[in-house]
Amino acid sequence: MKIEAMIPRFKKVPKVINQHLGKGQFLEEHNRLSPLNLQATTPLLSRFRIEKASLFKDDNWSIDKLRRPFILWLTSLTDKERQDIGKKKI
């Protein structure tokens, strides 16, 4: 048996090359790559931008630069905090 036959094949997900994304594009790309428990919403992204303003130099939402800090921030929230952020107008 060839070794190649034993290696599982995974569907390649195309990587977003344009690093200058808007908030909506970041939201779409992040949610496409994330499991349900890490899905983002517009209110969550808005709160993240307010709380982590030092990460933003302009209106650019780079997947490479912001996705990991966003996931760390998101996982630090309690379920109640996530629900409260979703209810508030930002």
Number of C-alpha atoms within 10 A of each C-alpha: 5 6 6 8 8 8 8 7 8 6 6 6 8 6 8 13 10 8 13 15 17 12 16 13 14 22 20 13 16 19 15 12 11 12 9 9 8 15 16 18 15 14 17 21 20 15 16 16 17 13 11 14 11 8 14 14 8 8 11 15 23 19 21 11 13 17 16 11 14 20 15 11 13 20 13 11 11 10 10 9 12 16 12 12 17 15 10 10 8 12
